């Protein structure tokens, strides 16, 4: 994982980590063939499986996942290498009808990712089918004029006779360049997806060193891993009214790191739920998140988690910007 700031999603602005010359040299070493590189935005309704797909294609965890909708709150870029092609997957928030300032910023981030990308992949939960939400997303993709592909996810959980009609109905709204039927969770059908994406990218230099996995800074990764446990271990209103920020990151001489994070919630009742009886809930959240971080970062982590009440944080411009989102108003 990179510990630097998240670069803008526009291909013209390359990260400072490696020069164009350095990145081209890697392609030239493979026999002088042209390298390919491009941004591929993964868009869709909440809970369609976007983050699960990105993690599966990357081969490691770069986005948090949970059964709850609106898990992803900002764009995360993940790097997939396929031969001489560098596929930069842009995991975007689910697209839904926004109500809060935070919601509007999330939806704006999703559509911004689609517009900035070389192509978009619309992922649809095959079990849910062509909902009004999916129809609206598909129609807006058509209006945007961006080249798009269709991925019917969770296809293994659906009667095969339902898949072709669903594919036909969606392609009638927007003629997709390709249609895939996969299971992101089980990894079925993904080899073809990677190959087609690689062949569809424009020729050009790689934007990241080939051993990079994501542009997510480590401080934000720590906050996201804690938030994933909040999503998984709490219910009802708590997950969607909680945000996590890394307050400090201290490197220790023994190679370990101390990380202090704060979970902000909007009500005292939510704070009480998060803390639990005798602090049992927050202790379990912290322990589980620490183990996950140690596995991802391959080092010892000392994680300290605090909970604070902050009413209306999801309407604060500063908090929204701290999440890596642009304030959509």
C-alpha positions in Angstrom: 0.0 0.0 0.0 1.2 3.5 -0.7 1.4 5.9 2.2 1.2 9.0 0.1 -1.8 11.2 -0.8 -4.4 9.9 -3.2 -3.7 11.3 -6.7 -6.5 12.8 -8.8 -8.3 10.3 -11.0 -7.4 12.1 -14.2 -4.9 10.1 -16.2 -3.0 13.3 -17.2 -1.7 13.7 -13.7 0.6 10.9 -12.9 1.8 10.1 -9.4 5.2 11.4 -8.4 6.3 7.9 -7.2 7.7 7.0 -10.6 8.6 8.9 -13.7 7.1 8.1 -17.1 10.6 7.0 -18.3 10.9 4.6 -15.4 7.5 3.0 -16.0 8.1 2.8 -19.8 11.4 1.0 -19.1 9.5 -1.9 -17.5 7.4 -2.3 -20.6 10.5 -2.1 -22.9 12.2 -4.9 -20.9 9.4 -7.2 -21.9 10.6 -7.1 -25.6 9.8 -3.6 -26.7 6.0 -4.2 -27.0 3.7 -1.4 -26.3 2.3 -1.2 -22.8 -1.4 -0.5 -22.0 -2.9 1.4 -19.2 -6.2 2.9 -18.3 -8.8 3.6 -15.6 -11.8 1.2 -15.3 -14.6 2.5 -13.1 -16.7 -0.1 -11.3 -20.1 1.4 -10.8 -23.5 0.1 -9.7 -26.2 0.2 -7.0 -25.3 -0.4 -3.3 -24.5 -4.1 -2.5 -24.0 -5.1 -6.1 -20.6 -6.5 -5.1 -18.2 -3.7 -6.4 -15.7 -4.0 -3.6 -15.8 -7.8 -3.6 -15.1 -7.7 -7.4 -12.2 -5.3 -7.0 -10.6 -7.3 -4.2 -11.0 -10.5 -6.3 -9.5 -9.0 -9.4 -6.6 -7.5 -7.4 -6.0 -10.7 -5.5 -5.8 -9.0 -2.1 -7.9 -6.7 0.1 -7.9 -3.1 -1.0 -11.6 -2.2 -0.2 -13.6 -3.1 2.9 -16.7 -5.2 2.4 -19.8 -5.9 4.5 -23.4 -7.1 3.9 -24.6 -3.5 4.5 -25.3 -1.0 1.7 -23.1 2.1 1.2 -20.0 0.4 2.6 -17.7 2.2 0.2 -17.7 5.9 0.7 -15.0 7.2 -1.6 -13.1 6.2 -4.7 -10.3 3.7 -4.2 -7.9 2.8 -7.1 -6.5 -0.7 -7.3 -3.8 -1.9 -9.7 -4.1 -5.2 -11.6 -1.3 -6.3 -13.9 -2.2 -8.4 -16.9 0.8 -9.0 -19.2 1.9 -5.6 -20.5 -1.4 -4.0 -19.4 -1.9 -2.1 -16.2 -5.6 -2.1 -15.3 -6.4 0.6 -12.7 -9.7 -0.3 -11.1 -11.7 2.5 -9.5 -13.9 1.2 -6.8 -16.7 3.7 -6.4 -19.5 4.2 -3.8 -22.9 2.7 -4.6 -25.2 5.0 -6.5 -28.5 5.7 -4.7 -30.9 8.6 -4.0 -28.9 10.9 -1.7 -30.4 12.7 1.3 -27.5 13.9 3.4 -24.5 16.0 2.4 -22.4 12.9 2.8 -24.7 11.0 0.5 -24.5 13.6 -2.2 -20.7 13.6 -2.0 -20.6 9.8 -2.3 -22.8 9.7 -5.3 -20.9 12.6 -6.9 -17.7 10.6 -6.4 -19.2 7.6 -8.1 -20.3 9.5 -11.2 -17.0 11.4 -11.2 -15.1 8.1 -11.3 -17.2 7.0 -14.3 -16.6 10.2 -16.2 -12.8 10.2 -15.5 -12.3 6.6 -16.5 -11.4 5.2 -19.9 -14.3 2.8 -19.6 -17.0 1.9 -17.0 -18.1 -1.5 -15.8 -21.7 -1.6 -14.6 -22.0 -4.3 -12.0 -25.6 -5.6 -11.4 -26.8 -8.0 -8.7 -28.3 -10.7 -10.9 -30.6 -11.8 -8.1 -32.2 -8.3 -7.8 -32.4 -7.9 -11.6 -33.4 -4.8 -13.4 -34.6 -2.6 -10.6 -35.6 1.1 -11.0 -32.3 2.0 -9.4 -30.3 -0.1 -11.9 -32.4 1.3 -14.8 -31.6 4.9 -13.8 -27.9 4.2 -13.5 -27.9 2.5 -16.9 -29.7 5.4 -18.6 -27.3 7.9 -17.0 -24.3 5.9 -18.2 -25.8 6.0 -21.7 -26.3 9.8 -21.6 -22.7 10.2 -20.4 -21.4 8.5 -23.6 -18.7 6.6 -21.8 -17.8 3.2 -23.2 -19.2 0.6 -20.9 -19.3 -3.1 -20.1 -21.9 -5.1 -18.2 -21.1 -7.5 -15.4 -24.0 -9.6 -14.0 -22.7 -10.6 -10.5 -23.9 -13.5 -8.3 -24.8 -15.4 -11.4 -24.3 -18.6 -9.6 -27.2 -17.8 -7.3 -29.7 -17.3 -10.1 -31.6 -19.7 -12.4 -29.6 -19.6 -15.7 -32.8 -19.0 -17.7 -33.1 -15.6 -16.0 -29.7 -14.3 -17.0 -30.1 -14.0 -20.7 -33.4 -12.0 -20.5 -31.8 -9.7 -17.9 -28.7 -9.2 -20.1 -31.0 -8.5 -23.1 -33.1 -5.9 -21.2 -30.0 -4.0 -20.0 -28.4 -4.1 -23.4 -31.6 -2.6 -24.9 -31.1 0.4 -22.7 -27.4 0.7 -23.3 -25.6 -1.5 -25.9 -22.6 -2.7 -23.8 -19.3 -3.5 -25.4 -19.1 -6.8 -23.5 -21.4 -8.7 -21.1 -20.0 -11.0 -18.4 -21.8 -13.4 -16.0 -19.7 -14.0 -12.9 -19.5 -14.7 -9.2 -17.1 -12.2 -7.7 -17.2 -13.9 -4.3 -16.3 -17.3 -5.7 -14.0 -15.9 -8.4 -15.9 -17.6 -11.2 -15.6 -16.0 -14.7 -13.1 -13.4 -13.7 -10.2 -14.6 -15.8 -12.1 -13.6 -18.9 -13.0 -10.2 -17.4 -9.3 -9.4 -16.7 -8.3 -10.4 -20.2 -11.0 -8.4 -22.0 -10.3 -5.3 -19.8 -6.6 -5.5 -20.5 -7.1 -5.7 -24.3 -9.6 -2.8 -24.2 -7.2 -0.3 -22.6 -5.4 2.4 -24.7 -1.7 2.1 -25.3 0.4 4.2 -23.0 2.8 4.1 -20.0 1.8 2.6 -16.7 0.7 5.1 -14.1 1.9 3.1 -11.1 4.9 0.9 -10.3 3.9 -2.7 -11.1 4.2 -3.8 -7.5 1.7 -1.2 -6.2 -1.7 -2.5 -5.1 -3.6 0.6 -4.3 -3.5 4.4 -3.9 -5.1 4.2 -0.4 -2.9 5.9 2.2 -2.1 3.8 5.2 -3.7 6.2 7.6 -7.0 5.9 5.6 -6.5 2.2 5.4 -6.4 1.9 9.2 -9.6 4.0 9.5 -11.4 1.9 6.9 -10.4 -1.4 8.5 -11.9 -0.1 11.8 -15.0 1.1 10.1 -15.4 -2.3 8.5 -15.7 -3.9 11.9 -18.2 -1.2 13.0 -20.3 -2.3 10.0 -19.9 -6.0 10.8 -20.4 -5.8 14.5 -23.2 -3.3 14.9 -26.7 -3.1 13.5 -29.6 -0.7 12.7 -28.6 3.0 12.5 -25.1 2.8 13.9 -23.1 1.8 10.8 -24.4 4.6 8.6 -24.0 7.3 11.2 -20.5 6.4 12.1 -17.2 7.6 10.5 -13.6 6.8 11.5 -10.6 9.0 11.4 -6.9 8.2 12.1 -5.8 10.8 14.6 -2.1 9.8 14.8 0.3 7.3 13.4 3.6 6.8 15.3 6.4 4.7 14.1 8.3 2.8 16.8 12.0 1.8 16.9 11.1 -1.9 17.0 9.4 -1.6 13.6 5.9 -1.6 14.9 3.4 1.3 14.7 1.0 2.9 17.2 -2.3 4.0 15.5 -4.9 6.1 17.3 -8.3 6.2 15.6 -11.6 7.9 16.6 -15.0 6.7 15.7 -17.5 9.5 15.4 -21.2 8.9 15.8 -24.2 11.3 15.8 -26.0 10.2 19.0 -25.2 9.2 22.6 -27.2 6.0 22.1 -25.0 5.0 19.2 -21.9 5.6 21.3 -23.2 3.4 24.0 -23.9 0.6 21.5 -20.4 0.9 20.1 -18.8 0.7 23.5 -20.9 -2.2 24.7 -21.2 -3.7 28.2 -18.1 -2.9 30.1 -16.4 -1.8 26.9 -16.7 -5.3 25.3 -17.9 -4.2 21.9 -15.3 -1.6 21.3 -12.6 -4.0 22.6 -13.6 -6.6 20.1 -13.8 -4.1 17.2 -10.3 -3.0 18.1 -8.8 -6.4 18.4 -10.3 -7.7 15.2 -9.2 -4.6 13.2 -5.7 -4.8 14.7 -5.3 -8.4 13.6 -6.5 -7.5 10.1 -4.1 -4.5 9.9 -1.2 -6.7 11.0 -1.9 -9.2 8.3 -2.2 -6.5 5.6 0.8 -4.4 6.7 2.9 -7.4 7.7 4.1 -5.8 10.9 3.0 -5.4 14.6 0.3 -2.8 15.2 -0.7 -1.2 18.5 -4.3 0.1 17.8 -6.1 2.4 20.1 -9.8 3.1 19.4 -11.8 6.0 20.9 -15.5 6.8 20.4 -16.9 10.3 20.4 -20.3 11.8 19.8 -20.5 14.5 17.2 -24.0 15.4 16.1 -24.3 16.2 12.4 -20.8 15.2 11.3 -22.3 13.9 8.1 -23.3 17.4 7.1 -19.9 19.0 7.9 -17.7 20.0 5.0 -14.5 19.3 6.9 -15.5 15.8 7.9 -16.5 15.0 4.3 -13.2 16.3 2.9 -11.4 14.2 5.6 -13.0 11.2 4.0 -11.4 12.0 0.6 -14.6 13.3 -0.8 -15.4 16.6 -2.6 -18.3 18.5 -1.0 -21.2 18.2 -3.4 -23.3 20.8 -1.5 
